[in-house]
């Protein structure tokens, strides 16, 4: 899970090494933490925080991880770092991933987030909650 308690890096080499390891292993949560660190401290001159966040987003889509995608959407709506990808786009992918995993818990979290930020077009928090309830009902 994403934590706002992120690792401190002494120099850009250590952060770059961590970034390359996260890219290689496909660790979307680590990439999300690194994006936050880069956004706050600008430690890597050759890599933008938005690029790191976009790489985390790609991992979330590839792995169909709705919780990672939800956390990326939360960070994106606050910071607007990714060019060409909105928080609404990320949230749409989070819904799709939650559907594919039948993950009602994350669907409820998505509904709560949507109720606060209104980033989706054509779908509201009530319909997301109804879908989450249906997931729970059909599970048993």
C-alpha positions as semicolon CSV with decimal commas, in nm:
position;residue;x (nm);y (nm);z (nm)
1;X;0,000;0,000;0,000
2;X;0,102;0,355;-0,065
3;X;0,240;0,545;0,230
4;X;0,321;0,911;0,258
5;X;0,616;0,810;0,477
6;X;0,869;0,780;0,203
7;X;1,235;0,698;0,201
8;X;1,487;0,981;0,215
9;X;1,773;0,973;-0,033
10;X;2,116;1,120;0,038
11;X;2,197;1,181;-0,326
12;X;2,055;1,154;-0,674
13;X;2,256;0,838;-0,746
14;X;2,081;0,647;-0,465
15;X;1,743;0,765;-0,585
16;X;1,822;0,683;-0,947
17;X;1,931;0,335;-0,843
18;X;1,607;0,285;-0,652
19;X;1,408;0,415;-0,951
20;X;1,581;0,177;-1,192
21;X;1,521;-0,116;-0,956
22;X;1,153;-0,026;-0,926
23;X;1,123;0,001;-1,305
24;X;1,296;-0,332;-1,355
25;X;1,084;-0,514;-1,097
26;X;0,759;-0,339;-1,192
27;X;0,701;-0,208;-0,839
28;X;0,426;0,046;-0,896
29;X;0,398;0,146;-0,531
30;X;0,770;0,223;-0,513
31;X;0,744;0,424;-0,835
32;X;0,457;0,621;-0,682
33;X;0,664;0,696;-0,371
34;X;0,960;0,797;-0,584
35;X;0,737;1,030;-0,787
36;X;0,635;1,201;-0,464
37;X;0,998;1,232;-0,353
38;X;1,102;1,371;-0,691
39;X;0,811;1,615;-0,691
40;X;0,908;1,740;-0,344
41;X;1,288;1,747;-0,375
42;X;1,384;1,742;-0,748
43;X;1,672;1,504;-0,693
44;X;1,698;1,352;-1,043
45;X;1,760;1,614;-1,311
46;X;1,700;1,374;-1,601
47;X;1,366;1,235;-1,483
48;X;1,049;1,428;-1,405
49;X;0,808;1,329;-1,129
50;X;0,534;1,304;-1,392
51;X;0,736;1,043;-1,582
52;X;0,775;0,838;-1,264
53;X;0,405;0,867;-1,193
54;X;0,324;0,764;-1,549
55;X;0,546;0,456;-1,511
56;X;0,360;0,367;-1,190
57;X;0,034;0,413;-1,382
58;X;0,152;0,177;-1,658
59;X;0,237;-0,086;-1,395
60;X;-0,107;-0,046;-1,236
61;X;-0,280;-0,094;-1,571
62;X;-0,063;-0,391;-1,669
63;X;-0,111;-0,564;-1,333
64;X;-0,477;-0,465;-1,304
65;X;-0,414;-0,323;-0,956
66;X;-0,715;-0,106;-0,866
67;X;-0,572;0,011;-0,533
68;X;-0,248;0,131;-0,694
69;X;-0,446;0,310;-0,963
70;X;-0,669;0,474;-0,703
71;X;-0,365;0,601;-0,515
72;X;-0,216;0,734;-0,838
73;X;-0,543;0,914;-0,913
74;X;-0,539;1,067;-0,564
75;X;-0,187;1,197;-0,617
76;X;-0,256;1,313;-0,972
77;X;-0,565;1,512;-0,876
78;X;-0,357;1,705;-0,620
79;X;-0,046;1,761;-0,832
80;X;-0,141;1,726;-1,202
81;X;0,196;1,580;-1,301
82;X;0,115;1,354;-1,595
83;X;0,074;1,519;-1,931
84;X;-0,204;1,367;-2,138
85;X;-0,343;1,155;-1,853
86;X;-0,598;1,296;-1,611
87;X;-0,700;1,171;-1,269
88;X;-1,031;1,076;-1,432
89;X;-0,850;0,855;-1,684
90;X;-0,663;0,681;-1,403
91;X;-0,983;0,638;-1,202
92;X;-1,160;0,488;-1,505
93;X;-0,880;0,230;-1,528
94;X;-0,908;0,170;-1,152
95;X;-1,278;0,091;-1,194
96;X;-1,202;-0,146;-1,480
97;X;-0,935;-0,322;-1,274
98;X;-1,166;-0,346;-0,972
99;X;-1,435;-0,500;-1,195
100;X;-1,193;-0,756;-1,334
101;X;-1,089;-0,855;-0,981
102;X;-1,441;-0,828;-0,837
103;X;-1,291;-0,591;-0,576
104;X;-1,585;-0,427;-0,402
105;X;-1,372;-0,269;-0,129
106;X;-1,171;-0,064;-0,377
107;X;-1,491;0,021;-0,566
108;X;-1,631;0,177;-0,246
109;X;-1,306;0,374;-0,205
110;X;-1,330;0,490;-0,567
111;X;-1,689;0,601;-0,507
112;X;-1,584;0,801;-0,201
113;X;-1,300;0,964;-0,394
114;X;-1,530;1,046;-0,685
115;X;-1,783;1,200;-0,448
116;X;-1,514;1,437;-0,319
117;X;-1,340;1,526;-0,646
118;X;-1,587;1,468;-0,931
119;X;-1,326;1,366;-1,191
120;X;-1,530;1,110;-1,387
121;X;-1,767;1,196;-1,669
122;X;-2,093;1,008;-1,704
123;X;-2,062;0,804;-1,387
124;X;-2,129;0,916;-1,035
125;X;-2,043;0,784;-0,692
126;X;-2,389;0,634;-0,639
127;X;-2,365;0,411;-0,945
128;X;-2,014;0,302;-0,841
129;X;-2,145;0,215;-0,493
130;X;-2,436;0,020;-0,646
131;X;-2,192;-0,177;-0,857
132;X;-1,980;-0,249;-0,547
133;X;-2,293;-0,373;-0,364
134;X;-2,376;-0,598;-0,658
135;X;-2,023;-0,739;-0,649
136;X;-2,068;-0,824;-0,283
137;X;-2,413;-0,973;-0,340
138;X;-2,301;-1,188;-0,635
139;X;-2,001;-1,314;-0,443
140;X;-2,219;-1,524;-0,212
